Amino acid sequence: MVSDSITGPNPTMATVPIESSGASHYAVAPIAERSVEKLQAQFPDTFFEVRRFRDEVTVYVPREQIVTVATFLRDDEELRYNYLSDLTGNDWPDRDPRFEVIYHLYSIKTFGRLRLKVRVSEDDCTCPTVTGVWTTANWHEREVFDMFGIIFEGHPDLRRILLPDEWVGHPLRQDYEIGWEEPEFTVRKVHRNYAKG
């Protein structure tokens, strides 16, 4: 079942179907729409929430099915989303589930783009790894783990990638305490004599 509903706790422009978004001069790519159709046909018992905004399509995938869905989108002869151009996270502290893992897919064959999102709760902050689908997910998932604290189950080498191992916390969480350390070059005072003569 596919949902295009804009009802819910926090409707935004991203939840409005393209026909009513005031963005009629943008067209959703046919391959993205075809991707939604094929997903529904392949997984008839799965509920996929779909959001359209301008020329972008976002499909919300149940966490436990992300690997299966990603593999299908990569291997389908028509779609061929064979490149994971980005994988990132998002923190919505006032929502439940609080976190999202966001996958930006690209097809070198069709030039099509599709965004997948997986909702992850704060109480069970885990998501299956897609490193077996796209090897580039390895470092992307490490970055999301480092910055948001989301654990990717089955990842072959899940450890910090940007911060030192002894770092405490995850800086891109909205509740992370913001600190300040003055850079050295702003403290040193160098006397310069600009007058010549």
C-alpha positions in Angstrom: 0.0 0.0 0.0 1.3 3.5 -0.9 0.4 6.6 1.0 0.5 10.1 -0.3 -1.4 11.5 2.7 -0.5 14.9 4.0 -2.3 14.4 7.3 -0.3 13.8 10.4 1.3 15.6 13.3 3.6 18.0 11.3 2.6 18.4 7.6 5.1 20.3 5.7 5.7 21.1 2.0 7.6 17.9 1.8 4.5 15.9 2.5 2.3 17.6 -0.1 1.7 15.7 -3.3 3.2 17.5 -6.3 -0.3 18.2 -7.8 -1.1 20.4 -4.8 2.3 21.8 -3.8 2.2 24.9 -6.0 5.2 23.5 -7.8 3.4 22.3 -11.0 6.2 23.5 -13.2 8.4 20.7 -11.7 7.9 17.2 -12.9 8.7 14.1 -10.9 11.0 11.9 -13.0 9.2 9.0 -14.6 11.8 6.6 -13.4 11.2 7.6 -9.8 7.5 7.0 -10.2 8.2 3.7 -11.9 10.4 2.8 -8.9 7.4 3.3 -6.6 5.2 1.2 -8.8 7.7 -1.6 -8.9 8.4 -1.5 -5.2 4.7 -1.9 -4.5 4.4 -4.8 -7.0 7.4 -6.5 -5.6 6.4 -6.1 -1.9 2.6 -6.1 -1.9 2.3 -6.6 1.8 4.6 -3.7 2.8 3.3 -0.2 3.5 5.5 2.4 1.8 4.9 6.0 2.7 5.8 8.1 -0.4 6.4 11.8 -0.3 6.8 14.0 -3.4 8.2 17.5 -3.5 9.1 19.2 -6.8 11.1 16.7 -8.7 12.0 14.5 -5.8 10.5 11.3 -4.5 11.1 9.9 -1.0 10.1 6.4 0.0 9.9 5.5 3.7 11.1 1.9 4.1 10.5 -0.3 7.2 13.8 -0.7 9.0 13.8 -4.5 8.8 13.3 -4.5 5.0 15.9 -1.9 4.0 18.5 -4.5 2.8 15.8 -6.4 0.8 14.4 -3.2 -0.8 17.9 -1.8 -1.5 19.0 -5.1 -3.2 15.8 -5.1 -5.3 16.4 -1.5 -6.4 20.0 -2.2 -7.3 19.3 -5.5 -9.2 16.1 -4.7 -11.0 16.9 -4.6 -14.8 14.8 -1.6 -15.4 15.7 0.5 -12.4 19.4 -0.3 -11.7 20.0 2.0 -8.7 23.7 0.9 -8.7 25.2 3.9 -7.0 24.7 5.0 -3.4 25.6 8.7 -3.8 25.0 9.5 -0.1 23.9 8.1 3.1 23.3 10.4 6.1 21.2 10.8 9.2 18.7 13.3 10.7 17.7 13.9 14.3 14.2 15.1 15.1 14.2 15.2 19.0 10.5 16.0 19.2 9.4 13.1 17.0 9.0 9.4 17.6 10.9 7.7 16.1 13.5 10.3 16.6 16.1 9.5 13.9 16.1 8.9 10.2 18.7 7.2 8.0 18.6 8.7 4.6 19.8 7.0 1.4 20.3 8.9 -1.9 20.3 6.4 -4.8 21.4 7.1 -8.3 21.2 4.9 -11.5 24.1 5.2 -13.8 22.0 3.4 -16.4 18.9 5.6 -16.3 20.2 8.8 -14.5 17.3 8.4 -12.1 17.4 9.4 -8.5 15.5 8.1 -5.5 15.6 8.8 -1.8 14.9 6.2 0.8 14.4 6.9 4.5 14.4 4.6 7.4 13.0 5.7 10.8 15.0 4.7 13.8 13.8 5.0 17.4 16.0 6.4 20.2 15.3 3.3 22.4 16.5 0.9 19.6 19.0 3.0 17.8 20.0 0.4 15.2 19.6 -0.1 11.5 20.8 -3.0 9.2 23.9 -2.3 7.2 23.7 -2.0 3.4 27.4 -2.5 2.9 26.6 -5.8 1.2 24.5 -3.9 -1.3 26.7 -0.9 -2.0 30.3 -1.0 -0.7 30.4 2.8 -0.5 28.0 2.5 2.4 30.9 1.4 4.6 32.3 4.9 5.3 28.9 6.6 5.1 27.5 4.4 7.8 30.6 5.0 9.9 30.1 8.7 9.6 26.4 8.4 10.7 27.5 6.2 13.6 30.1 8.8 14.6 27.9 11.8 14.3 24.4 10.4 15.4 25.2 7.2 17.3 23.1 5.0 15.1 24.5 1.4 15.1 24.5 -0.4 11.8 24.1 -4.1 12.5 26.3 -6.3 10.5 28.7 -3.5 9.5 32.2 -5.1 8.9 34.2 -2.3 10.7 31.9 0.0 12.7 34.0 2.6 14.5 34.5 6.3 14.5 35.7 7.9 11.3 35.9 11.7 12.0 36.4 11.9 15.8 39.0 10.3 18.0 38.0 7.0 19.7 37.9 8.7 23.1 35.4 11.3 22.1 32.2 11.3 24.2 28.8 11.7 22.5 27.6 12.3 19.0 27.9 15.9 17.8 25.0 16.0 15.2 22.4 15.0 17.8 20.2 18.0 18.5 20.8 17.7 22.3 24.6 17.6 22.0 26.1 20.3 24.2 27.7 23.0 22.1 31.1 24.1 23.3 33.7 26.5 22.1 37.5 26.4 21.9 39.2 29.6 20.8 41.5 28.9 17.8 45.2 29.6 18.5 45.6 32.2 15.8 43.0 34.5 17.4 44.9 34.6 20.6 48.4 35.3 19.5 49.0 39.0 19.0 51.6 39.9 16.4 52.9 43.5 16.2 53.1 44.8 12.7 54.3 48.1 11.7 52.5 49.1 8.5 53.9 52.6 8.4 56.8 52.8 6.0 59.3 55.6 5.9 
